[in-house]
């Protein structure tokens, strides 16, 4: 009889929230109101429960309170929109294996009351941080920084919605101004109509929404910009510091490593963006972290293609094969390179496949009695990853054996085989041979015929991208670069051993983690970001000295060390060099107080590399070029590249700078940091 198939219940996709979050359009930043959503079920946690983070994780449920979501707006904004906050919060719950419960408040004050009364744990809303509110609740790290504009036909009677932060701004800056009541939900377009109809003359509004109102009205103009930028954040109870810390870590990570918005792109759009997005999974063959670098046969082969077309390569690591398919279909990535073969199920999704770049044989692997003939499968269980070609192969084999579709990767299943926890697996021959090279307990058995071609995949109707990939593979297949890469991963045992030795597999990124963590925490940095920067600066070698005289793990200049109160002679000591570098990075970050947290970090790294003065020149030039001086990627980084051109450098306050080095520095640290974060997300999921 045919093999029996045991399917495990699939986990919810980690990409789902991020994909929906990216696909949803942004909305207005406001502390708006809404009506209760009857679809929201009552909480199973008793009202009055004021648990902090450990107890929340223990009970397995986290309660969010939000405004009504019955009428989303689609105006551009700074930060994230209300509905995108909803999916971000769900992503936080999923990260920690919690079930999210939602309740709805009709107004801003109701959000705070729900926290105070213990009916909710987190207020998920675009809340402006004010002194009055800080007396009642604790706020997370800012989700964005927003200035407030005064807009209208002229100063006179002001109209601002009750219960919003705009009331406090009006009282602080225009205490004697006459006011008109504004009823109902805060809606910038409704405010625009009221001003145009003469209900009042002016209002106060967040810059992003105000820009839209001014741009779409022939009567309303910007009258003033209030002097102090406002922090927009979520809120928790004041007595929940550990919950706030967990949210801070998650939101800070989101600011810096969130995927680019999902977009289904053709080849021309990819070329115009300058970036190719690779979807892959982590394994010793496809993609992995080696010290501070990304490596892997699939990764490096795609990197060669990107370089040949003048593109940067962004890597999006999925946790399983279903996520890879989802990523192509939703536009989260442009191509999949993950050791795939073309299968009917994948073709049925409309995916297109390139010509092959490798041929393999699917091979049975055991740790005990080998499978040398199909009859040897009798009474055994073959475990393979779900949604892979191995399931289709096993489904065509008749025999008295069971098939188990696992959530684990082939790499982890092979580890289970070696440990005696898995009976038999089926895996590509090149993966099997690589694993058996370093794990003597693994036994390679029957290699199935015929050989299977490995291919890359692109989304439906992306024939133009497929043609480019095919042309690259046709030109390079079994050529010098291809063979060199193949030998690096599958033939050269010495290089394989070195790659294996320094591969990042656990929760240790470097031998300096224990020194980096407290230094990073003291200055409110993610320690993994500092590890990424240390590798960029010195490759983890504390004895490194640059041509300019910078020293130590973080390449601090002796003069900078003296200004920090550090003896320059001691910079080669790891603890001293790390402490000095982190403190200097924090000092540079303070030079950009008007930026949202994520952007502030990129500007700080640029300033660390080139000096804050050159970065300020870049911001000024960006504005002159019609770019956004508050955004690094695609904006100020473009201006920085031009500051090496005498035409622009001669007019800059700080003159010439090697802009391409600065922009490469920031991009490479961001990419490495993203890799580290992805790695830890996978570790957390494995622990659950």
N, C-alpha and C positions, 0 to 999 in steps of 0.2 A: 504494500500500500504506500501511498505518498506520505512523505514525512509530515508529522504533526507540527503545527506552528503555534508557539506560545507567545502572545504579544503582551508586553508590559504596557500599562496605561501610560500614555505619553505625558510628559510634563508640559505645562503651559510654556509657550515660547518666550524666551527672554527678550527676543527682538520685537515682540508684538507691540508692547507699550512704546518702545522707541520709534518703531515704524509709524504707528498711528500719530504719535507726538510730532514726528517730522512732517507727516502728510497734512495735518490740520493747519489751517491758515492761522496767522497770528491775530490777536484781538486787542482791544483797547486796554491800556493799563489804567485801571480805575478801581476804587473801592465801591463797586456798584451794588445794587440790590437786586433781588429776584424773588420769585414766589416759590413756595415749597414744591419739591418734586415728589409726586405721589408714588413714583417707582422705587424710591429709596426705602429699603426695609428697615424696621426698627432694630436698634442695636441689641445684640445678645449679651453685651456687657452691662451690668447694672449701672444706672445713672448714679453719679456721685463717686465713681471709681477714679482715683487720681494716681494711678500707677506710673512709676518711672520706667525707663527702658528695660531693665532686667525683667520686671514683672510683665511688661507688654510682650516680650519675646516668649516668656513662659506660657502665657495664656494663648498665644498664637493669633491674636486679633489686634489690629490697630484701627482706631476710629478717627476718621477725618471729617471735618465740617467745612462746608463750602457754601457759596452762594448758589441760587438756582441757576441751572444751565439750560433753561428752556429757550433762550434767544441769544445765541452767540453772535458776536460782531466779527467783522473781518477787516478791521482797520489795522495798519501796521503799527508796531509798538516797539519800544525797547524791551529787552528781557523776553519772557515767555507769556503767552496769552493764558486766559483763565482756563480754557478747556485743555490746553497743553499742560498746565499745572496739574490738572486732574490725572492725566496719564503719567506724569512724572511721579506723583505721589503713589500711584499704583505700582510703578517701577520700584520705588523705595520698599514698599511692602513685599513685593516679589523677591527683591534682593535678599531679604532676611526670612523668607519662607512664611510670611504672615498673610492672613486673610484681611483684606481691607473692607471696612464698613464705612458707609458714608451717611451723614445726616446733612440737612440743608437748613441754612439760616436765611431769613428774608432780608436781613440788613447787616451792616458792619458790626454794630454793637452785639448782635446776636452771636456772631462768631466768637467774640471775646467771652461772652457770658457762657457759651457752651464749654469753653475751656475751664473757666472758673468754677462751674458747677459740676465738672467731672463727667460731662456727657460726650466729650470728644477729647482726643489727645493732641491733634494737630489742626490748626486752622490753615487751610490751603486756599489762599487768596492773595490778591495783589495789595497787600497791606502796607501803607506808608508808615514808617517808624516815626513815632512822635513821642515826646516826653510823657504826655498824658497816657498814652497806650503802654509805654514801658513801665508805668507804675502798676499796671494790671497784669501784663503777660510778658513773656520773654520772647525775643525775636531770633530767628536763625540768621546765618550770614545773609547779606543782601543777595537777592536774586538779580537785581539790577540797580543802577543809580539813575535817577531821572530828575531833570530840572522841571520846574513848573513855570508855565507861561501865563501871563495875563493877556487875554485876547478879547476882542469885541469891536464895536463901532466907535468907542471912545469911553474914557472913564466917566462913570456916573453911578447908576444903580447897578450893583453886583448881584448876580444870581449864582449860588453854589448849592449843590445838593446837601441836604442835612445828613449828618452822621459821617461825612467823609473828612479826610485830612484837609481838604480845601477850605473847610470852615476855619480850621486853626490857622492856615496860611493867610486867609483873609483878615482874621482878627489880629495877626501879628504885623502885617504889612499895610493894611488899610483899615485901621480900627474905627475910623469915623465914617467910612463909606456907607451910604444907604444900601439896604439889601431887599431883594425880592425873593419870596419863597420859590423853591423848585421842588415840585412833587414828582413821585414816581421813581423808576429805575434810572440810575445815571447812564446816560447815553449821549456821547458827544454830538451825534447828528441831531438828537432832540434838542440839545443845548443850542446848537447852531440855529435851528428853526426858531427857538424862542427869542434869540437875540435878533434875528432877522425880522421877526414879527413885532418887535418892540416890547416884549415882556420885561426885559432889562437890557442894560447896555454892555456889560462885560462879565467875564467869568474867569476863574482860575482852573487850569487843566494841565495834566502831564504833557510834557513837550511832544511826545510821539503822537498822541491823539490831537493835540492842538495844531500840529503841523497839517494834519489832514483837514481839519475844520477850516483853517486859513486858506489852504490850497483850493478847497472846493466851494468857497464862498466869495462872492464879489464884494461883499459889504464888510466882512470881518477881517481884521488885521492883527498882527502881533503888537501889543501895546508896551509890554515890558517882560523881562525875564527875572524871576525872583532869584535872589543872590545865592541861596544855599541849595545844593543838590540834595534830593530826598532819597533815602534808602527804602527799597521795596523788599519785603521779606514775608515769610510765613511766621506763624506764632505757635508757641506751646505754653503750658502752665509754667509759672515762675519756679515751681517746685520740681521741675523735671529736667535737671541739667544734663543727665546722661542721654535722654531722648534728644535734646537739642544738639548735643555733641554728635550723635549718630547722624542726625539730619544735616548738620554742618558739613560733616565729612562727605556725605552723599552729594549734597548740592555743590560743594566745592569741586568734587570730581566731575559732576555734570558740566560745570562751567568750562572745564578745561579739556575734557576728553569726549564730549558728546559727538556722535557722528554728525557729518554734514547732513542737511535736510535730504530726505529721500526724493529722488528725481529720476525718472526713466529717461535716459539720454541716448541720442544717437551719436555717431562718431564725431560729427561736426561740433556738437555740444561738448563732448569730452575734450576735444582739441581746444575749444574756446576757453574751457575752464582751466586747462593746464594740468589736470589731475585725473588719473585713472584710479577707480576704486575696486580693490580686489577683495572678494569674499572668499574666505578659506577657513579651515579648522586647524587646531594645533595638533601637531604630531611630529615625530622626528624626521618625517619625509616631507610634509607639506610646509609647515611654518612653525618656528619656535624661537624662543629668546636665548641668546648665547651671550652671557655677561650683559653688555649694553647694546647688542646688535640683534637685528632680526635675521634669521637664517632659515634654510629649508630649500629643498630642490624646487618645489613648485613656486615658492616665493621668489627665489632668485631668477628663475626662468621668466616669470612675469615681469620682474624688475628689469631684465634685459630688454623685453619688449617695450616697456614704458620709456626707458632711456633712449631706445632707438627712435622713438617718436617724440622725444623732447617733453615727456610728461613726468610729473611727480607721481609717486605711487602711494596711495593711502590704503592701509590694511584694515579690514573689518573682520574680526575673528568671531565666527559663529560657534555655538557649542555643539551643534549636531547638523546632520545633513538636511533635515527638514527646514532648518533655519536658512540654509544656503539657498534652497529653492525659493523660500519666502523672500529672501533678500533680493533675488533677481526680479521676481514678479512685482515687488513693491518699489523697486528703484533704489533700494538701500545701497546696492553695489552694481558695478558694471559687468563683472564677469566672475565666474567661479573657477578656481583652480584648486582642486582638492582630491586629486587621484580618482576622478570620476570615469566611469564608462557610460556610454549612451544606453539608457534603459527605456522601455516602452512607457513607464510611468512618468519619467522626466520629459520624454518627448510629448506625452499627452498634455503636459502643462504648457506646451508651446515653446519650450526652450530650444535653442539652436546650438549645435555642437561643432567645434572646430575639427580640423584634421587631427589625427593622433600625433602625439609627441613621444610616446613610449608604448611598448607592448609588454604585457605581463601575463602570467598564468596564476589563476586563483589557486592557492595552495593550502592544504589542511595542516594545521599546526597543533601539536599536543605536547604534554610534558611526560607522558608515560607511554603506553602502547601506541605506536604510530598508526596512522591511517595510510596504508599502502594500496588499498583497493576499496572501492565503494562498499563492498560487503563488510568491511571493517567498521562501518558506521552503525551497524546493528546494535540497538540497545543504548546508544550514546546520545548525548545532547550537544549540538553544534550551536555555539553562541556567536552572533555577529551583530554589528551595529544596525539599528533600525533605519529604514529608508535608504538602504544601500543596495548595490547590484548583487551582493552576496545572497540576499533573500531570494531574488529572482533565480539565481543559479541553483540554490538549494531546493527551490520549489519545483525545479525540473528533474530532480533526482528522485527516483523511486527507492524506497528502503524503509526499514523499521527503525527510524531514528527521529528525534525531536529537534526542532529548530527554535531557538530562543532569540527574539529580537530585543537587543539591549539598548539602553540609553547611553551606555559607555562607548567610547571611541575604540577603534581597533587597537591603538597603543595600550589603552587601559585593559582591554580584554586580553591581550597578549601577556600583560603583567599578571592577570588573573590565572592564565594558563600556567605560567611559570610557578605561581604560588600554590597550584593545585586547587584553586577555587573555581576554575572553569575547565570543563572536560576537553572540548575540541573547539577550534575556531577556524574560519576560512578567511584568508587574507591575501592580498596581492603578493606575488613572489618577491619583489624588491623590498617590500616592507618586512616580509618574513625573514629574508636573508639578513637584513640589517639587524633585526631584533635578535636573531640566533647568534650573530657574531659576538654579541656581548652578554648573552644569557644562555649558558650551556645547558640549562634545564629544558630549553625548548627543542623540540624535535620536528623537523620539516618532513612532511609526508607527501602524499599524492598531489601532484600538480595537474590540474584539470586542463583538458584540451577543449576547444582551440584556445590560442592566445587571445587576450582581450586588449583592445586599443584604449589607452587612456586619453581623454580629451578634456578640453576646457568647454565651458558653457556660457552662453549669453542669453539675455532675455528675449522674449518673443519680438519679432519684427526688427531685430537688431542685426540684420544681415550685413550692414555696412561695417560694423565693428567686427563681426565674424570674418569678413574678407581681409581686414587688416591683420587679424590674428593669424589667419591661415597663411597669408603672405609671409609673415615673420617666421612661422614654423616651417614653411616650405624652404625658405632661404637658409635657415640655420640647422635644420634637422640633421643630426649626426655630423655636424660641422665641428670646427675646432672649439668654439666657445661651448657648444652643447656637450661635447665629449669631456671637456675639462670639468664642466659642472657635474656631469654624471659621475665621473671618477671621484670627484670630491666627496660625494655623498654615498656612493655604492661600491667603490673599488678600493680607494686609498685607505687602508686600515689605520694608518697613523693619524690621518686627519679625522677619520671617524672617531677615534678614541679621544682626540683633543676636543672635538665638538661635544662629545658625550660628557667629558669631564666638567666643562664649564656651562653646560646647559642649565637654564633656570627651570627647576622642577618643583621646588617647595616654596616656603615663605621667606627664603633668604635670597636677596638680590645681589649682595656683595659682602665681603668680609668686614666692611665698615658700617653695616647696618646699625649695630649697637651704638655707634658714635653719632650716626646721622639722625637717628630717631629723636633723641632728646633735643638736639640742636634745632631740628626742624620744628618740633612741637613748641619750643620756646618762642619762635617767631611766627607761629601759625602757618607753617607750610606743610603740605603733604610730604612725608619723608621719601616717598617713592619719586616725587619730582626732583628732590635734591639728589637722590641716587642717579637719576637720569642726567642731571647737570654735572655731577662729579665725573661720570664716565665721559661726558662730552669734553670736559676740561682736561682730564688727565689720564683717561683710560684706567682709572683705579690705581695709578702709580704715584705715590706720594713724593717721589724724588724728581718728578718732572719739573723742568725749568724751561720757560718759553724764551724765545729770542729777545723778548722785551724785558725779561727778568721776573715774570710772574712765577710764583712758586707754589708747590703743594698740590693736594688733591683738588682744590678749587681754584688754583692758579690766581692767587691774590697777589697784587703788586706790593712790594715792600712799603711804598709810601702809603698805600691804603691801609696796610696792616698797622702802621704807626698811628694813623688817624683813628683807628679802632682800638688803640691801646694794646696792640699785640706786637711782641718782639718779632721782627721779620726773620730773624735767624731760626725761629721755631716753626715757621710755616710748613716745613717738611714733616713735622710731627702730625700724624693724622688728626688727632683730636683738635689741635690748635688750628690747623688749616681749615678743617670743616667748620669750626665755630666762627672763624673770621669770615669765611665765604658766605655762610648763611646770614650772619649779621649784616654784611655788606649788601646782600640781595634784599634784605628787609629794608635797609636804608634807601636803596634805589626805588623800591616799591612805593615808599612814602612820597617820592617825588611826583607821583601820578595819582593824587587823591580823588580826582574827579572822574575816575573810570570805574566801571563795574568790575567786580572781583576777577572774573576770568580774563578780561582784557588787561587789567592791572598787572596780572602775572606775566603776560607776554611782553608788555612794555618794560617790566622790571628786568626780565631776562635780556631783552635787547639793550637796556641801559647798563646792565652788568657787563655785557660784552663790549659795548662801544662807548659807554658813558652817557648819563642822562641828557647832557647838552645836545649831543648829536641826535638823540631820539626826539627831543623837543623840536630840533630843526626839521626832522622828518614829519612831525605832526603839522607844523606850519606849512611845509611844502605840500603835504597831502591836501590840506584845505585849498591851497592855491590851485591845485590840479583838479579840484572838484571832487576829491575823495573825502572819506570820513576820517577826521583826525582822531576819533575815539575808537577806531577799530584797527587792529594790527593786520590780520591776514587779509590780503587783497587790497589793502588801503595804505596804511602807513608803511608797511613793508615794501610796497611798490615805490613810495617816495624815497625810502631809504636806499633802494637800489640806484636811484638817480643821483644821490648825493656823492657818488664817485665820479660823476660827470662834471667837468669844470664849469659847464654852463649853469649848473645848479649849485655846485659847491661854492662857487665864488660869491654867491648871494646869501649863503647860509652863515648864521652867527658863529658856528663852530667849525665851518669849513668842510674840507674833504673827509670822507669816511669810506672805508671799504664796505659799502652797503650790502653787497652780495654775501659777504662773510657773516654779517649780522643776521640777515634773514635766514641763511642756512643754519646758523647756530640755533635760532629759536625754533625753526621747523624740526630740526633733528631731535632737539630735546622734547618737543611736544610729541613727536612720533614714538620716541622711546618710552616716554611716560605713559602714553596710551597703551603700549605693549605691556608695561608693568601692571597697569590697572586691569586690563583684560585678563592677565594671568591670575590676579588675585580674585577676580570675579569667578573664574573657573574653579579656583581652589575652594571658594566658599560654597559653590554649587556642589562640588564633589563631597564636601563635608556634610551637606544636608542629605 
